[in-house]
Amino acid sequence: MEQISKIYYFYVLHTADDYFYAGFTDDVGKRFAVHQAFKGAKFTRVKSRHPLKLIYAEAFTTKSDALKAEAAFKKLTRTQKEHFLHEHAIDW
């Protein structure tokens, strides 16, 4: 029987108070709903950060690769994050 490989995602949210939040998941829609419900990450539970906007998601075939993409994004400066998002045609 052929094994179906799981897909993992690195994603970026833009908050109402103009921050970027990066994370990883195997279900972007479900994870975004958790953030929207003020659950999950402590950072996104803060009411002043809402509404949240999902502005980027990238699929990976391994959890490790998704985690590496998240870690690399988090190490960027604000200007570098904006450049990354603009390069990927993201307008927030």
C-alpha positions in Angstrom: 0.0 0.0 0.0 1.3 3.4 -0.9 2.0 5.7 2.0 0.6 9.2 1.7 3.1 11.8 2.9 1.9 14.5 5.3 2.3 18.1 4.3 3.5 20.7 6.8 3.3 24.4 6.5 5.2 27.5 7.5 2.8 30.4 7.8 2.9 34.1 8.7 0.1 36.2 10.3 -0.1 40.0 10.3 -1.6 41.4 13.4 -3.8 44.5 13.9 -0.9 46.1 15.8 1.4 45.6 12.9 3.5 42.6 14.0 4.3 39.4 12.1 3.7 36.1 13.7 5.3 33.0 12.2 4.4 29.4 12.9 4.1 25.9 11.5 1.3 23.4 11.3 -0.1 20.5 9.3 -3.4 22.3 8.8 -3.3 26.0 8.1 -7.0 26.6 8.2 -7.5 24.9 11.5 -4.5 26.6 13.1 -5.6 30.0 11.9 -9.1 29.3 13.5 -7.3 28.5 16.8 -5.5 31.9 16.6 -8.7 33.7 15.7 -10.4 32.1 18.8 -7.8 33.7 21.1 -6.3 30.2 21.8 -3.0 28.6 20.9 0.0 30.9 20.9 0.2 33.4 23.8 1.3 36.1 21.3 -1.9 35.9 19.3 -4.2 35.7 22.4 -3.8 39.5 23.0 -7.0 41.3 22.0 -5.1 44.3 20.6 -3.4 42.0 18.0 -6.8 41.1 16.5 -8.0 41.0 13.8 -5.4 38.7 12.5 -4.7 38.2 8.8 -3.1 35.1 7.3 -0.7 36.6 4.8 1.6 33.7 3.8 1.7 29.9 3.8 4.3 27.6 2.3 4.0 23.8 2.1 6.8 21.4 2.9 7.1 17.7 2.7 8.8 17.3 6.1 8.1 18.8 9.5 11.8 19.6 9.8 11.8 21.7 6.6 8.7 23.7 7.8 10.4 24.3 11.2 13.6 25.4 9.6 11.6 27.9 7.4 9.8 29.2 10.5 13.1 29.6 12.4 14.8 31.3 9.5 12.0 33.8 9.2 12.0 34.6 12.9 15.7 35.4 12.7 15.1 38.1 10.1 14.9 41.8 10.9 11.6 43.5 10.4 12.9 45.0 7.1 14.1 41.6 5.9 10.7 40.0 6.8 9.0 42.7 4.8 11.4 42.1 1.9 10.7 38.4 2.0 6.9 38.9 2.0 7.1 41.4 -0.9 9.3 39.0 -2.9 6.5 36.5 -2.5 3.9 39.0 -3.8 2.3 39.3 -0.4 0.5 42.6 0.4 -0.6 43.0 3.9 
